[in-house]
Amino acid sequence: MTFSGYGLRWDEVKRDLDVSGKPYTFQITHPRGRMETWGDYRVVRLREFDDHVDIVIAQEKFSRVSASTP
């Protein structure tokens, strides 16, 4: 079975993987620096092997955190 989940919401892709019964691992990635993230988790990388699926997810929105003033 081939999964095409790039850009899809993580909960949708997870539901499909659970139904298929194929084992999977996932990693959450974050932007570098002082960033605030929000929104849904989205699939940014998906690699399918014979025995499992590796997935990288990230939150869909982010913005730079402004420096606080004393």
CHARMM internal coordinates of N, CA and C (Angstrom, degrees):
IC EDIT
DIST 1 N 1 CA 1.4454
DIST 1 CA 1 C 1.5209
ANGL 1 N 1 CA 1 C 108.81
DIST 1 C 2 N 1.2988
ANGL 1 CA 1 C 2 N 117.84
DIHE 1 N 1 CA 1 C 2 N 134.82
DIST 2 N 2 CA 1.4467
ANGL 1 C 2 N 2 CA 122.52
DIHE 1 CA 1 C 2 N 2 CA 178.91
DIST 2 CA 2 C 1.5195
ANGL 2 N 2 CA 2 C 109.24
DIHE 1 C 2 N 2 CA 2 C -108.08
DIST 2 C 3 N 1.3251
ANGL 2 CA 2 C 3 N 115.70
DIHE 2 N 2 CA 2 C 3 N 128.96
DIST 3 N 3 CA 1.4556
ANGL 2 C 3 N 3 CA 121.42
DIHE 2 CA 2 C 3 N 3 CA 179.23
DIST 3 CA 3 C 1.5219
ANGL 3 N 3 CA 3 C 108.68
DIHE 2 C 3 N 3 CA 3 C -98.66
DIST 3 C 4 N 1.3045
ANGL 3 CA 3 C 4 N 117.42
DIHE 3 N 3 CA 3 C 4 N 134.33
DIST 4 N 4 CA 1.4610
ANGL 3 C 4 N 4 CA 121.24
DIHE 3 CA 3 C 4 N 4 CA 173.58
DIST 4 CA 4 C 1.5187
ANGL 4 N 4 CA 4 C 106.71
DIHE 3 C 4 N 4 CA 4 C -120.93
DIST 4 C 5 N 1.3121
ANGL 4 CA 4 C 5 N 116.01
DIHE 4 N 4 CA 4 C 5 N 92.10
DIST 5 N 5 CA 1.4402
ANGL 4 C 5 N 5 CA 119.79
DIHE 4 CA 4 C 5 N 5 CA -172.56
DIST 5 CA 5 C 1.5100
ANGL 5 N 5 CA 5 C 115.13
DIHE 4 C 5 N 5 CA 5 C -120.21
DIST 5 C 6 N 1.3419
ANGL 5 CA 5 C 6 N 118.52
DIHE 5 N 5 CA 5 C 6 N 11.17
DIST 6 N 6 CA 1.4541
ANGL 5 C 6 N 6 CA 120.68
DIHE 5 CA 5 C 6 N 6 CA -177.29
DIST 6 CA 6 C 1.5263
ANGL 6 N 6 CA 6 C 110.45
DIHE 5 C 6 N 6 CA 6 C -60.32
DIST 6 C 7 N 1.3292
ANGL 6 CA 6 C 7 N 115.64
DIHE 6 N 6 CA 6 C 7 N 127.59
DIST 7 N 7 CA 1.4502
ANGL 6 C 7 N 7 CA 120.87
DIHE 6 CA 6 C 7 N 7 CA 177.58
DIST 7 CA 7 C 1.5157
ANGL 7 N 7 CA 7 C 114.84
DIHE 6 C 7 N 7 CA 7 C 81.92
DIST 7 C 8 N 1.3216
ANGL 7 CA 7 C 8 N 117.59
DIHE 7 N 7 CA 7 C 8 N -8.80
DIST 8 N 8 CA 1.4579
ANGL 7 C 8 N 8 CA 120.18
DIHE 7 CA 7 C 8 N 8 CA 179.91
DIST 8 CA 8 C 1.5226
ANGL 8 N 8 CA 8 C 110.71
DIHE 7 C 8 N 8 CA 8 C -79.32
DIST 8 C 9 N 1.3242
ANGL 8 CA 8 C 9 N 115.59
DIHE 8 N 8 CA 8 C 9 N 158.38
DIST 9 N 9 CA 1.4583
ANGL 8 C 9 N 9 CA 120.20
DIHE 8 CA 8 C 9 N 9 CA 176.47
DIST 9 CA 9 C 1.5257
ANGL 9 N 9 CA 9 C 109.13
DIHE 8 C 9 N 9 CA 9 C -66.09
DIST 9 C 10 N 1.3333
ANGL 9 CA 9 C 10 N 116.21
DIHE 9 N 9 CA 9 C 10 N 141.22
DIST 10 N 10 CA 1.4484
ANGL 9 C 10 N 10 CA 122.46
DIHE 9 CA 9 C 10 N 10 CA -176.35
DIST 10 CA 10 C 1.5211
ANGL 10 N 10 CA 10 C 111.66
DIHE 9 C 10 N 10 CA 10 C -59.16
DIST 10 C 11 N 1.3173
ANGL 10 CA 10 C 11 N 118.84
DIHE 10 N 10 CA 10 C 11 N -40.57
DIST 11 N 11 CA 1.4638
ANGL 10 C 11 N 11 CA 119.38
DIHE 10 CA 10 C 11 N 11 CA -177.39
DIST 11 CA 11 C 1.5246
ANGL 11 N 11 CA 11 C 112.18
DIHE 10 C 11 N 11 CA 11 C -64.62
DIST 11 C 12 N 1.3312
ANGL 11 CA 11 C 12 N 118.06
DIHE 11 N 11 CA 11 C 12 N -30.55
DIST 12 N 12 CA 1.4689
ANGL 11 C 12 N 12 CA 121.17
DIHE 11 CA 11 C 12 N 12 CA 176.42
DIST 12 CA 12 C 1.5278
ANGL 12 N 12 CA 12 C 110.82
DIHE 11 C 12 N 12 CA 12 C -69.37
DIST 12 C 13 N 1.3279
ANGL 12 CA 12 C 13 N 115.89
DIHE 12 N 12 CA 12 C 13 N -45.43
DIST 13 N 13 CA 1.4627
ANGL 12 C 13 N 13 CA 120.55
DIHE 12 CA 12 C 13 N 13 CA -179.16
DIST 13 CA 13 C 1.5235
ANGL 13 N 13 CA 13 C 110.37
DIHE 12 C 13 N 13 CA 13 C -67.34
DIST 13 C 14 N 1.3355
ANGL 13 CA 13 C 14 N 117.11
DIHE 13 N 13 CA 13 C 14 N -40.65
DIST 14 N 14 CA 1.4657
ANGL 13 C 14 N 14 CA 121.32
DIHE 13 CA 13 C 14 N 14 CA 178.91
DIST 14 CA 14 C 1.5253
ANGL 14 N 14 CA 14 C 110.83
DIHE 13 C 14 N 14 CA 14 C -61.69
DIST 14 C 15 N 1.3069
ANGL 14 CA 14 C 15 N 116.99
DIHE 14 N 14 CA 14 C 15 N -41.15
DIST 15 N 15 CA 1.4623
ANGL 14 C 15 N 15 CA 120.78
DIHE 14 CA 14 C 15 N 15 CA 178.44
DIST 15 CA 15 C 1.5362
ANGL 15 N 15 CA 15 C 110.52
DIHE 14 C 15 N 15 CA 15 C -60.77
DIST 15 C 16 N 1.3350
ANGL 15 CA 15 C 16 N 117.15
DIHE 15 N 15 CA 15 C 16 N -44.24
DIST 16 N 16 CA 1.4685
ANGL 15 C 16 N 16 CA 120.92
DIHE 15 CA 15 C 16 N 16 CA 178.79
DIST 16 CA 16 C 1.5274
ANGL 16 N 16 CA 16 C 111.57
DIHE 15 C 16 N 16 CA 16 C -64.36
DIST 16 C 17 N 1.3338
ANGL 16 CA 16 C 17 N 116.77
DIHE 16 N 16 CA 16 C 17 N -39.86
DIST 17 N 17 CA 1.4671
ANGL 16 C 17 N 17 CA 120.31
DIHE 16 CA 16 C 17 N 17 CA 178.54
DIST 17 CA 17 C 1.5197
ANGL 17 N 17 CA 17 C 111.26
DIHE 16 C 17 N 17 CA 17 C -66.27
DIST 17 C 18 N 1.3278
ANGL 17 CA 17 C 18 N 117.13
DIHE 17 N 17 CA 17 C 18 N -40.80
DIST 18 N 18 CA 1.4619
ANGL 17 C 18 N 18 CA 120.77
DIHE 17 CA 17 C 18 N 18 CA 178.71
DIST 18 CA 18 C 1.5228
ANGL 18 N 18 CA 18 C 111.12
DIHE 17 C 18 N 18 CA 18 C -62.51
DIST 18 C 19 N 1.3333
ANGL 18 CA 18 C 19 N 116.97
DIHE 18 N 18 CA 18 C 19 N -39.13
DIST 19 N 19 CA 1.4636
ANGL 18 C 19 N 19 CA 121.14
DIHE 18 CA 18 C 19 N 19 CA 179.08
DIST 19 CA 19 C 1.5272
ANGL 19 N 19 CA 19 C 110.51
DIHE 18 C 19 N 19 CA 19 C -66.63
DIST 19 C 20 N 1.3311
ANGL 19 CA 19 C 20 N 116.57
DIHE 19 N 19 CA 19 C 20 N -38.21
DIST 20 N 20 CA 1.4641
ANGL 19 C 20 N 20 CA 120.23
DIHE 19 CA 19 C 20 N 20 CA -177.86
DIST 20 CA 20 C 1.5292
ANGL 20 N 20 CA 20 C 111.79
DIHE 19 C 20 N 20 CA 20 C -71.03
DIST 20 C 21 N 1.3305
ANGL 20 CA 20 C 21 N 117.12
DIHE 20 N 20 CA 20 C 21 N -27.29
DIST 21 N 21 CA 1.4545
ANGL 20 C 21 N 21 CA 120.41
DIHE 20 CA 20 C 21 N 21 CA -178.91
DIST 21 CA 21 C 1.5184
ANGL 21 N 21 CA 21 C 114.35
DIHE 20 C 21 N 21 CA 21 C 81.59
DIST 21 C 22 N 1.3255
ANGL 21 CA 21 C 22 N 118.21
DIHE 21 N 21 CA 21 C 22 N 1.77
DIST 22 N 22 CA 1.4655
ANGL 21 C 22 N 22 CA 121.62
DIHE 21 CA 21 C 22 N 22 CA -179.88
DIST 22 CA 22 C 1.5331
ANGL 22 N 22 CA 22 C 108.99
DIHE 21 C 22 N 22 CA 22 C -80.10
DIST 22 C 23 N 1.3486
ANGL 22 CA 22 C 23 N 117.75
DIHE 22 N 22 CA 22 C 23 N 131.13
DIST 23 N 23 CA 1.4653
ANGL 22 C 23 N 23 CA 119.86
DIHE 22 CA 22 C 23 N 23 CA 179.84
DIST 23 CA 23 C 1.5314
ANGL 23 N 23 CA 23 C 111.36
DIHE 22 C 23 N 23 CA 23 C -64.51
DIST 23 C 24 N 1.3353
ANGL 23 CA 23 C 24 N 115.45
DIHE 23 N 23 CA 23 C 24 N 147.53
DIST 24 N 24 CA 1.4524
ANGL 23 C 24 N 24 CA 119.77
DIHE 23 CA 23 C 24 N 24 CA 179.57
DIST 24 CA 24 C 1.5174
ANGL 24 N 24 CA 24 C 109.80
DIHE 23 C 24 N 24 CA 24 C -144.97
DIST 24 C 25 N 1.3260
ANGL 24 CA 24 C 25 N 115.04
DIHE 24 N 24 CA 24 C 25 N 156.92
DIST 25 N 25 CA 1.4568
ANGL 24 C 25 N 25 CA 122.40
DIHE 24 CA 24 C 25 N 25 CA 171.96
DIST 25 CA 25 C 1.5165
ANGL 25 N 25 CA 25 C 106.84
DIHE 24 C 25 N 25 CA 25 C -127.47
DIST 25 C 26 N 1.3329
ANGL 25 CA 25 C 26 N 116.11
DIHE 25 N 25 CA 25 C 26 N 150.40
DIST 26 N 26 CA 1.4533
ANGL 25 C 26 N 26 CA 118.74
DIHE 25 CA 25 C 26 N 26 CA 177.69
DIST 26 CA 26 C 1.5128
ANGL 26 N 26 CA 26 C 110.46
DIHE 25 C 26 N 26 CA 26 C -137.47
DIST 26 C 27 N 1.3251
ANGL 26 CA 26 C 27 N 114.66
DIHE 26 N 26 CA 26 C 27 N 155.34
DIST 27 N 27 CA 1.4513
ANGL 26 C 27 N 27 CA 122.28
DIHE 26 CA 26 C 27 N 27 CA 178.98
DIST 27 CA 27 C 1.5199
ANGL 27 N 27 CA 27 C 107.11
DIHE 26 C 27 N 27 CA 27 C -132.95
DIST 27 C 28 N 1.3319
ANGL 27 CA 27 C 28 N 116.54
DIHE 27 N 27 CA 27 C 28 N 136.85
DIST 28 N 28 CA 1.4642
ANGL 27 C 28 N 28 CA 121.05
DIHE 27 CA 27 C 28 N 28 CA 177.89
DIST 28 CA 28 C 1.5204
ANGL 28 N 28 CA 28 C 107.61
DIHE 27 C 28 N 28 CA 28 C -97.35
DIST 28 C 29 N 1.3139
ANGL 28 CA 28 C 29 N 116.77
DIHE 28 N 28 CA 28 C 29 N 127.28
DIST 29 N 29 CA 1.4527
ANGL 28 C 29 N 29 CA 121.50
DIHE 28 CA 28 C 29 N 29 CA 179.02
DIST 29 CA 29 C 1.5253
ANGL 29 N 29 CA 29 C 109.41
DIHE 28 C 29 N 29 CA 29 C -106.57
DIST 29 C 30 N 1.3403
ANGL 29 CA 29 C 30 N 115.60
DIHE 29 N 29 CA 29 C 30 N 151.66
DIST 30 N 30 CA 1.4570
ANGL 29 C 30 N 30 CA 121.89
DIHE 29 CA 29 C 30 N 30 CA -178.53
DIST 30 CA 30 C 1.5234
ANGL 30 N 30 CA 30 C 109.23
DIHE 29 C 30 N 30 CA 30 C -129.64
DIST 30 C 31 N 1.3292
ANGL 30 CA 30 C 31 N 118.54
DIHE 30 N 30 CA 30 C 31 N 150.10
DIST 31 N 31 CA 1.4647
ANGL 30 C 31 N 31 CA 119.76
DIHE 30 CA 30 C 31 N 31 CA 175.52
DIST 31 CA 31 C 1.5276
ANGL 31 N 31 CA 31 C 110.47
DIHE 30 C 31 N 31 CA 31 C -67.95
DIST 31 C 32 N 1.3080
ANGL 31 CA 31 C 32 N 116.00
DIHE 31 N 31 CA 31 C 32 N 151.92
DIST 32 N 32 CA 1.4686
ANGL 31 C 32 N 32 CA 121.12
DIHE 31 CA 31 C 32 N 32 CA -179.71
DIST 32 CA 32 C 1.5203
ANGL 32 N 32 CA 32 C 109.96
DIHE 31 C 32 N 32 CA 32 C -77.78
DIST 32 C 33 N 1.3015
ANGL 32 CA 32 C 33 N 115.54
DIHE 32 N 32 CA 32 C 33 N 152.89
DIST 33 N 33 CA 1.4575
ANGL 32 C 33 N 33 CA 120.71
DIHE 32 CA 32 C 33 N 33 CA 176.52
DIST 33 CA 33 C 1.5222
ANGL 33 N 33 CA 33 C 111.91
DIHE 32 C 33 N 33 CA 33 C 88.04
DIST 33 C 34 N 1.3187
ANGL 33 CA 33 C 34 N 114.05
DIHE 33 N 33 CA 33 C 34 N -165.61
DIST 34 N 34 CA 1.4616
ANGL 33 C 34 N 34 CA 120.50
DIHE 33 CA 33 C 34 N 34 CA -178.13
DIST 34 CA 34 C 1.5187
ANGL 34 N 34 CA 34 C 109.32
DIHE 33 C 34 N 34 CA 34 C -87.81
DIST 34 C 35 N 1.3243
ANGL 34 CA 34 C 35 N 115.30
DIHE 34 N 34 CA 34 C 35 N 91.59
DIST 35 N 35 CA 1.4534
ANGL 34 C 35 N 35 CA 121.09
DIHE 34 CA 34 C 35 N 35 CA -177.65
DIST 35 CA 35 C 1.5203
ANGL 35 N 35 CA 35 C 110.23
DIHE 34 C 35 N 35 CA 35 C -124.44
DIST 35 C 36 N 1.3002
ANGL 35 CA 35 C 36 N 115.00
DIHE 35 N 35 CA 35 C 36 N 147.36
DIST 36 N 36 CA 1.4554
ANGL 35 C 36 N 36 CA 121.79
DIHE 35 CA 35 C 36 N 36 CA 172.84
DIST 36 CA 36 C 1.5241
ANGL 36 N 36 CA 36 C 107.05
DIHE 35 C 36 N 36 CA 36 C -108.24
DIST 36 C 37 N 1.3296
ANGL 36 CA 36 C 37 N 116.71
DIHE 36 N 36 CA 36 C 37 N 130.66
DIST 37 N 37 CA 1.4618
ANGL 36 C 37 N 37 CA 120.30
DIHE 36 CA 36 C 37 N 37 CA -178.79
DIST 37 CA 37 C 1.5198
ANGL 37 N 37 CA 37 C 110.19
DIHE 36 C 37 N 37 CA 37 C -115.48
DIST 37 C 38 N 1.3347
ANGL 37 CA 37 C 38 N 115.55
DIHE 37 N 37 CA 37 C 38 N 151.50
DIST 38 N 38 CA 1.4484
ANGL 37 C 38 N 38 CA 121.06
DIHE 37 CA 37 C 38 N 38 CA 176.30
DIST 38 CA 38 C 1.5256
ANGL 38 N 38 CA 38 C 108.53
DIHE 37 C 38 N 38 CA 38 C -159.25
DIST 38 C 39 N 1.2872
ANGL 38 CA 38 C 39 N 116.32
DIHE 38 N 38 CA 38 C 39 N 174.66
DIST 39 N 39 CA 1.4595
ANGL 38 C 39 N 39 CA 120.86
DIHE 38 CA 38 C 39 N 39 CA 179.30
DIST 39 CA 39 C 1.5176
ANGL 39 N 39 CA 39 C 111.87
DIHE 38 C 39 N 39 CA 39 C 94.97
DIST 39 C 40 N 1.3182
ANGL 39 CA 39 C 40 N 115.24
DIHE 39 N 39 CA 39 C 40 N -174.64
DIST 40 N 40 CA 1.4602
ANGL 39 C 40 N 40 CA 121.94
DIHE 39 CA 39 C 40 N 40 CA -179.32
DIST 40 CA 40 C 1.5157
ANGL 40 N 40 CA 40 C 110.80
DIHE 39 C 40 N 40 CA 40 C -73.08
DIST 40 C 41 N 1.3303
ANGL 40 CA 40 C 41 N 115.38
DIHE 40 N 40 CA 40 C 41 N 153.97
DIST 41 N 41 CA 1.4563
ANGL 40 C 41 N 41 CA 120.36
DIHE 40 CA 40 C 41 N 41 CA 170.09
DIST 41 CA 41 C 1.5253
ANGL 41 N 41 CA 41 C 108.02
DIHE 40 C 41 N 41 CA 41 C -80.24
DIST 41 C 42 N 1.3241
ANGL 41 CA 41 C 42 N 116.53
DIHE 41 N 41 CA 41 C 42 N 134.53
DIST 42 N 42 CA 1.4622
ANGL 41 C 42 N 42 CA 123.11
DIHE 41 CA 41 C 42 N 42 CA -179.69
DIST 42 CA 42 C 1.5208
ANGL 42 N 42 CA 42 C 109.84
DIHE 41 C 42 N 42 CA 42 C -123.12
DIST 42 C 43 N 1.3207
ANGL 42 CA 42 C 43 N 115.78
DIHE 42 N 42 CA 42 C 43 N 150.33
DIST 43 N 43 CA 1.4687
ANGL 42 C 43 N 43 CA 121.72
DIHE 42 CA 42 C 43 N 43 CA 178.29
DIST 43 CA 43 C 1.5256
ANGL 43 N 43 CA 43 C 108.24
DIHE 42 C 43 N 43 CA 43 C -79.28
DIST 43 C 44 N 1.3481
ANGL 43 CA 43 C 44 N 116.49
DIHE 43 N 43 CA 43 C 44 N 122.98
DIST 44 N 44 CA 1.4603
ANGL 43 C 44 N 44 CA 120.93
DIHE 43 CA 43 C 44 N 44 CA 178.67
DIST 44 CA 44 C 1.5265
ANGL 44 N 44 CA 44 C 112.49
DIHE 43 C 44 N 44 CA 44 C -109.30
DIST 44 C 45 N 1.3314
ANGL 44 CA 44 C 45 N 116.98
DIHE 44 N 44 CA 44 C 45 N -19.33
DIST 45 N 45 CA 1.4660
ANGL 44 C 45 N 45 CA 120.29
DIHE 44 CA 44 C 45 N 45 CA 174.29
DIST 45 CA 45 C 1.5145
ANGL 45 N 45 CA 45 C 108.59
DIHE 44 C 45 N 45 CA 45 C -151.10
DIST 45 C 46 N 1.3145
ANGL 45 CA 45 C 46 N 115.28
DIHE 45 N 45 CA 45 C 46 N 138.60
DIST 46 N 46 CA 1.4601
ANGL 45 C 46 N 46 CA 120.92
DIHE 45 CA 45 C 46 N 46 CA 179.45
DIST 46 CA 46 C 1.5204
ANGL 46 N 46 CA 46 C 107.91
DIHE 45 C 46 N 46 CA 46 C -141.31
DIST 46 C 47 N 1.3322
ANGL 46 CA 46 C 47 N 115.82
DIHE 46 N 46 CA 46 C 47 N 119.97
DIST 47 N 47 CA 1.4652
ANGL 46 C 47 N 47 CA 121.06
DIHE 46 CA 46 C 47 N 47 CA 178.22
DIST 47 CA 47 C 1.5134
ANGL 47 N 47 CA 47 C 108.19
DIHE 46 C 47 N 47 CA 47 C -120.81
DIST 47 C 48 N 1.3208
ANGL 47 CA 47 C 48 N 115.47
DIHE 47 N 47 CA 47 C 48 N 121.04
DIST 48 N 48 CA 1.4612
ANGL 47 C 48 N 48 CA 120.59
DIHE 47 CA 47 C 48 N 48 CA -178.71
DIST 48 CA 48 C 1.5240
ANGL 48 N 48 CA 48 C 110.18
DIHE 47 C 48 N 48 CA 48 C -103.71
DIST 48 C 49 N 1.3310
ANGL 48 CA 48 C 49 N 115.66
DIHE 48 N 48 CA 48 C 49 N 130.31
DIST 49 N 49 CA 1.4529
ANGL 48 C 49 N 49 CA 123.31
DIHE 48 CA 48 C 49 N 49 CA 176.31
DIST 49 CA 49 C 1.5266
ANGL 49 N 49 CA 49 C 108.17
DIHE 48 C 49 N 49 CA 49 C -114.32
DIST 49 C 50 N 1.3244
ANGL 49 CA 49 C 50 N 116.41
DIHE 49 N 49 CA 49 C 50 N 175.57
DIST 50 N 50 CA 1.4637
ANGL 49 C 50 N 50 CA 119.92
DIHE 49 CA 49 C 50 N 50 CA -179.97
DIST 50 CA 50 C 1.5240
ANGL 50 N 50 CA 50 C 112.35
DIHE 49 C 50 N 50 CA 50 C -61.55
DIST 50 C 51 N 1.3466
ANGL 50 CA 50 C 51 N 115.88
DIHE 50 N 50 CA 50 C 51 N -37.53
DIST 51 N 51 CA 1.4620
ANGL 50 C 51 N 51 CA 119.03
DIHE 50 CA 50 C 51 N 51 CA -173.10
DIST 51 CA 51 C 1.5230
ANGL 51 N 51 CA 51 C 115.37
DIHE 50 C 51 N 51 CA 51 C -108.71
DIST 51 C 52 N 1.3432
ANGL 51 CA 51 C 52 N 118.83
DIHE 51 N 51 CA 51 C 52 N -8.78
DIST 52 N 52 CA 1.4642
ANGL 51 C 52 N 52 CA 120.65
DIHE 51 CA 51 C 52 N 52 CA 179.59
DIST 52 CA 52 C 1.5249
ANGL 52 N 52 CA 52 C 110.93
DIHE 51 C 52 N 52 CA 52 C -162.69
DIST 52 C 53 N 1.3342
ANGL 52 CA 52 C 53 N 115.14
DIHE 52 N 52 CA 52 C 53 N 175.58
DIST 53 N 53 CA 1.4636
ANGL 52 C 53 N 53 CA 122.43
DIHE 52 CA 52 C 53 N 53 CA 178.45
DIST 53 CA 53 C 1.5293
ANGL 53 N 53 CA 53 C 107.78
DIHE 52 C 53 N 53 CA 53 C -127.65
DIST 53 C 54 N 1.3463
ANGL 53 CA 53 C 54 N 117.01
DIHE 53 N 53 CA 53 C 54 N 132.57
DIST 54 N 54 CA 1.4674
ANGL 53 C 54 N 54 CA 123.11
DIHE 53 CA 53 C 54 N 54 CA 174.58
DIST 54 CA 54 C 1.5184
ANGL 54 N 54 CA 54 C 108.43
DIHE 53 C 54 N 54 CA 54 C -105.77
DIST 54 C 55 N 1.3321
ANGL 54 CA 54 C 55 N 116.06
DIHE 54 N 54 CA 54 C 55 N 132.30
DIST 55 N 55 CA 1.4649
ANGL 54 C 55 N 55 CA 120.47
DIHE 54 CA 54 C 55 N 55 CA -174.95
DIST 55 CA 55 C 1.5224
ANGL 55 N 55 CA 55 C 109.06
DIHE 54 C 55 N 55 CA 55 C -132.71
DIST 55 C 56 N 1.3350
ANGL 55 CA 55 C 56 N 116.09
DIHE 55 N 55 CA 55 C 56 N 140.31
DIST 56 N 56 CA 1.4588
ANGL 55 C 56 N 56 CA 122.39
DIHE 55 CA 55 C 56 N 56 CA 172.21
DIST 56 CA 56 C 1.5201
ANGL 56 N 56 CA 56 C 106.56
DIHE 55 C 56 N 56 CA 56 C -116.86
DIST 56 C 57 N 1.3506
ANGL 56 CA 56 C 57 N 115.97
DIHE 56 N 56 CA 56 C 57 N 130.75
DIST 57 N 57 CA 1.4610
ANGL 56 C 57 N 57 CA 120.52
DIHE 56 CA 56 C 57 N 57 CA -179.99
DIST 57 CA 57 C 1.5240
ANGL 57 N 57 CA 57 C 109.83
DIHE 56 C 57 N 57 CA 57 C -124.23
DIST 57 C 58 N 1.3298
ANGL 57 CA 57 C 58 N 115.71
DIHE 57 N 57 CA 57 C 58 N 156.17
DIST 58 N 58 CA 1.4617
ANGL 57 C 58 N 58 CA 122.49
DIHE 57 CA 57 C 58 N 58 CA 178.39
DIST 58 CA 58 C 1.5172
ANGL 58 N 58 CA 58 C 108.44
DIHE 57 C 58 N 58 CA 58 C -147.04
DIST 58 C 59 N 1.3366
ANGL 58 CA 58 C 59 N 115.44
DIHE 58 N 58 CA 58 C 59 N 155.29
DIST 59 N 59 CA 1.4519
ANGL 58 C 59 N 59 CA 118.28
DIHE 58 CA 58 C 59 N 59 CA 175.10
DIST 59 CA 59 C 1.5133
ANGL 59 N 59 CA 59 C 108.61
DIHE 58 C 59 N 59 CA 59 C -73.75
DIST 59 C 60 N 1.3440
ANGL 59 CA 59 C 60 N 115.86
DIHE 59 N 59 CA 59 C 60 N 145.52
DIST 60 N 60 CA 1.4577
ANGL 59 C 60 N 60 CA 119.76
DIHE 59 CA 59 C 60 N 60 CA -169.86
DIST 60 CA 60 C 1.5215
ANGL 60 N 60 CA 60 C 114.46
DIHE 59 C 60 N 60 CA 60 C -76.05
DIST 60 C 61 N 1.3243
ANGL 60 CA 60 C 61 N 119.53
DIHE 60 N 60 CA 60 C 61 N -20.14
DIST 61 N 61 CA 1.4627
ANGL 60 C 61 N 61 CA 120.84
DIHE 60 CA 60 C 61 N 61 CA -177.07
DIST 61 CA 61 C 1.5211
ANGL 61 N 61 CA 61 C 109.91
DIHE 60 C 61 N 61 CA 61 C -128.23
DIST 61 C 62 N 1.3409
ANGL 61 CA 61 C 62 N 115.16
DIHE 61 N 61 CA 61 C 62 N 144.53
DIST 62 N 62 CA 1.4504
ANGL 61 C 62 N 62 CA 119.40
DIHE 61 CA 61 C 62 N 62 CA 175.99
DIST 62 CA 62 C 1.5160
ANGL 62 N 62 CA 62 C 109.13
DIHE 61 C 62 N 62 CA 62 C -154.61
DIST 62 C 63 N 1.3145
ANGL 62 CA 62 C 63 N 115.34
DIHE 62 N 62 CA 62 C 63 N 156.44
DIST 63 N 63 CA 1.4624
ANGL 62 C 63 N 63 CA 120.97
DIHE 62 CA 62 C 63 N 63 CA 176.08
DIST 63 CA 63 C 1.5214
ANGL 63 N 63 CA 63 C 108.21
DIHE 62 C 63 N 63 CA 63 C -149.54
DIST 63 C 64 N 1.3105
ANGL 63 CA 63 C 64 N 114.69
DIHE 63 N 63 CA 63 C 64 N 155.48
DIST 64 N 64 CA 1.4582
ANGL 63 C 64 N 64 CA 121.27
DIHE 63 CA 63 C 64 N 64 CA -178.96
DIST 64 CA 64 C 1.5332
ANGL 64 N 64 CA 64 C 109.06
DIHE 63 C 64 N 64 CA 64 C -71.36
DIST 64 C 65 N 1.3162
ANGL 64 CA 64 C 65 N 116.65
DIHE 64 N 64 CA 64 C 65 N 135.94
DIST 65 N 65 CA 1.4639
ANGL 64 C 65 N 65 CA 121.87
DIHE 64 CA 64 C 65 N 65 CA 178.41
DIST 65 CA 65 C 1.5171
ANGL 65 N 65 CA 65 C 107.53
DIHE 64 C 65 N 65 CA 65 C -81.62
DIST 65 C 66 N 1.3267
ANGL 65 CA 65 C 66 N 116.29
DIHE 65 N 65 CA 65 C 66 N 126.89
DIST 66 N 66 CA 1.4608
ANGL 65 C 66 N 66 CA 119.43
DIHE 65 CA 65 C 66 N 66 CA 179.86
DIST 66 CA 66 C 1.5213
ANGL 66 N 66 CA 66 C 109.99
DIHE 65 C 66 N 66 CA 66 C -77.50
DIST 66 C 67 N 1.3075
ANGL 66 CA 66 C 67 N 115.19
DIHE 66 N 66 CA 66 C 67 N 149.49
DIST 67 N 67 CA 1.4683
ANGL 66 C 67 N 67 CA 121.35
DIHE 66 CA 66 C 67 N 67 CA 179.90
DIST 67 CA 67 C 1.5211
ANGL 67 N 67 CA 67 C 108.78
DIHE 66 C 67 N 67 CA 67 C -67.92
DIST 67 C 68 N 1.3170
ANGL 67 CA 67 C 68 N 115.90
DIHE 67 N 67 CA 67 C 68 N 135.20
DIST 68 N 68 CA 1.4653
ANGL 67 C 68 N 68 CA 119.42
DIHE 67 CA 67 C 68 N 68 CA 178.33
DIST 68 CA 68 C 1.5191
ANGL 68 N 68 CA 68 C 110.08
DIHE 67 C 68 N 68 CA 68 C -79.23
DIST 68 C 69 N 1.3179
ANGL 68 CA 68 C 69 N 115.90
DIHE 68 N 68 CA 68 C 69 N 143.88
DIST 69 N 69 CA 1.4673
ANGL 68 C 69 N 69 CA 120.04
DIHE 68 CA 68 C 69 N 69 CA 179.33
DIST 69 CA 69 C 1.5140
ANGL 69 N 69 CA 69 C 109.29
DIHE 68 C 69 N 69 CA 69 C -95.95
DIST 69 C 70 N 1.3264
ANGL 69 CA 69 C 70 N 116.44
DIHE 69 N 69 CA 69 C 70 N 142.28
DIST 70 N 70 CA 1.4820
ANGL 69 C 70 N 70 CA 119.50
DIHE 69 CA 69 C 70 N 70 CA -178.39
DIST 70 CA 70 C 1.5098
ANGL 70 N 70 CA 70 C 112.84
DIHE 69 C 70 N 70 CA 70 C -71.11
END
COOR INIT
IC SEED 1 N 1 CA 1 C
IC BUILD
